[in-house]
């Protein structure tokens, strides 16, 4: 009985929309004249859309950039902060502050940073380098978004890693110091092996989160320039809100759901493995 209210909310606001998404993917959705069953037509429509391959490629590129640039930043900062003997609390709070910046303020702030006459280009010109068209150059647009999101979100991940690092018994480090191990040896042979399972879990969680990203791409560039930031999730949003093809958007959502469900299974297996370690 205690669990029933929470279970009801869970079913109504999570599983029911998922089930409706599966159903709508086989219908031409019309909220005025009623829905029409179209079978697999929605899947044929989205699979034949040229933008689908562009969106998949951009999403994979975005995920790869996030893993290459953003995944290791919180680990590095967590290891660095764990070695601090003073001001550790101040550094923790400072690292987390970008995470609480409202998104509207965040996007406006970074559009100013990336402006042709903004502070980043001003610094580059002061160093004698050419300015960069962060927002209008397709080669730089996705990288610019990844840098912005890394700055904003690394603090929360850093605190998770830091908690794991600080939970490692200090006796291990003291014994290593007695044996003459330096800081890099302690990190390599004690810290990293101890948080290995957490790193794997965070890796899978970041894969799931970044594959669903669309807010930054929509707010900053609306998928441009030249569709360089059109991600898979943003394509779903455009089908649903711009083209008003709810059935096709649902079909895209079902395909993403199947892929993310597979990643969720992998995550749960890793979590079980980490719990038993």
Secondary structure, DSSP 4 states (H G I P E B T S, - for coil): -TTHHHHHHHIIIIIHHHHHHHHHTTEE--TTT--EE-TTHHHHHHHT-HHHHHHHHHHHHHHHHIIIIIHHHHHHHHHHHHT-SSSHHHHHHHHHHGGGS-HHHHHHHHHHHTSTTSHHHHHHHHTTPPP--TTT-HHHHHHHHHHHHHHHHHHHHHHHHHHHHHTS-HHHHHHHHHTT--HHHHIIIIIHHHTHHHHHHHHHHHHHHHHT--HHHHHHHTT-STTTT--HHHHHHHHHHTS--HHHHHHHHHHHHHHHHHHHHHHHHHHHHHHH-
